[in-house]
Amino acid sequence: MITIKDPVMMGYLLFVAGVFGAIFGSFLNCMAYRIVHHESFLKGKSHCDSCGHELGAKDLVPILSYVFQKGRCRYCGKKMGARFVLSEILLCVVFVSIVWKYGVSFDSLRYLGLACALFSLSFVDLDIQEIPDGYIIFGIIWWIVTAPLVTLGQGGSVHDMLMSLLGGAIGGFGLAIGMLLISLLFDKIMGKDSLGGGDIKLFFVVGLYVGIAIGLFDVILSCVIGLILAICVRKEMIPFGPSIALSTWICVLVGAQFVTWYISLF
Ligand SMILES: [Zn+2]
């Protein structure tokens, strides 16, 4: 990790992180939309959803296009959903917070990748109550690819890397098996499905990144967030992916401190 002490340099770095966050937020939100509507997200130009007009560079500047066009399409004048600009602002904030915490490091790179997957899958889950396996596979591959970078970047040896992979695997399997057992128990008591298969797979991925100790905190926190959201929208069942994503973001930022504090109580 490169420590940046100069506040101006740090400010510039956070600004760049924020710009990239907004650009990725725009792209990943569009990707989620296209997955939901069974469109290819690699091919095809962006277009207005109501008039179908192809969008130019002027229409695609994250956040700014929305602000300057007052949230309307330049061609048909129809109001665009606030979801576009909100998603850009959200990932902008997420990127800034991760770089603020982890600086210029491979940890930042690892968590930014995880954040992108969690962000995009949350939108898909909100729309169709499903977490496509592609996100799960990306999460696992990204974890494996960044493992040597993170360990060697911290000056660790190959042995350290293998231990961190083992730690992650214990976290992943621990969380997934734990959640599977809890959901089977709940299904039996309530007589209906509580957790989807996608949620359990997502807990597996999250466990790889945060390990078992922070992972347990993550599980509890995502249940609390899910419960609060369900009460807020007054629905008995809501997609769980966004709650897991939000909770994991908090865990990546302050999970280690929380676990240290909790252990110090005993
Ligand atoms: Zn239009």
Boltz pocket constraint, residues with backbone or C-beta under 6 A from the ligand:
constraints:
  - pocket:
      binder: B
      contacts: [[A, 48], [A, 49], [A, 50], [A, 51], [A, 52], [A, 53], [A, 73], [A, 74], [A, 75], [A, 76], [A, 77], [A, 78]]
      max_distance: 6.0
